[in-house]
Amino acid sequence: IGIIDKKDCRILSKKLPNDLDMVLNTLKPFKRKIKGVVVESTYNWYWLVDGLMDKKYNVHLANPSQMQQYSGMKYTDDKWDSFWLAHMLRLGILPEGYIYPKDIRPIRDLLRKRMMLVQQRTAHVLSLQRMVNRNTGQKLKVNEINKLNEKGLETLFSDNYLVMSAQSDNEVIGFLTSQIDTIEKAVIKEVKLRYSFEKLLTVPGIGNILGITIMLETGDMNRFQEVSNYSSYCRCVSSKKVSNGKKKGENNKKNGNKYLAWAYVEAANFMRRYCPQARSWHQHKAAKTNQIVATKALSNKIARACYFIIKDQTEFDPKMLFK
């Protein structure tokens, strides 16, 4: 903890464990004069920000990816960083992150858990597909993999060890599927799309779960002044540094919301199945680049379209997106 006054004089510097009562007791003598408290946005900020806000402190969540250190410093540590955060807050130049409402955060995190389970299930499906292809030469589709049972695996493989390996993948896939279904039922039962987000369901490829995911991860759309800000937050914008037509490096690829990036890529994969215009555009783009770049470009178009759908409360029009 570092506390400074309006003249940047250091009033207090103290290292504390992750104990809310100790933090509050340390700040208590200064509570009446404290104008604001800065908490750096790390992976474990929930307990501290919530505890300070409950005690009516004016809390600011610092965005580390946008902060710049003073280039003249040779040595920095946590003690110096705490005073630097307070200094930027005093000057009004602190880059801030979004403090998501406490009451909705558990549902959002539950959907994040679902995304992790979906990715793990996909890994096991691909593992089983590769095993079948490697040992039998057959190429099974995802639907065929999901229908496999113990007898089906025994007919595919003659070796007992291969059968055992395939059964382990198959059982994990079944377990993960049941967990994903349970989470989806719980979320749909508890959460409904807010009025401003209902129009998302008019987008081909966005159903209830993806719509709720986008709603919860986006939060208040009014915090994005321009569509480019939202597209960048969704990680749909290239991070390349280009000068005179040549690549000079990379900016921070991880700046933004990885869950929204995943959601819009999922929407792109579904849209090109069910929307002829999207399929045609994707094929044309893939012919010039490749499948991955084309899918990411389509996800960017969907993210930009969703921004205006939510802002203007209009339904999805493929003619506007694929002119």
Protein Blocks (a to p, Z undefined) as FASTA:
>chain_A
ZZddfkopafbdcdddddfklmmmmmmmmmmmmnbdcddddfklmmmmmmmmmnopacdd
ddfklpccdfkbmbdcfklmmmmmmmmmmnopaccdddddfklmmmmmmmmmmmmmmmmm
mmmmmmmmmmmmmmnopacdfklmmmpcfklmmmmpmbfklmmmmmmmmmmmmmmmmmmm
mmmmmmmmmpccdfklmmmmmpghiafklmmmmmmmnmpmklpmbfklmmmmnopacfbd
ceehiafbdcdfkgccfklmmmmmmmmmmmmmmmmklmmmmmmmmmmmmmklmmmmmmmm
mmmmmmmmmmnopacdfklmmZZ
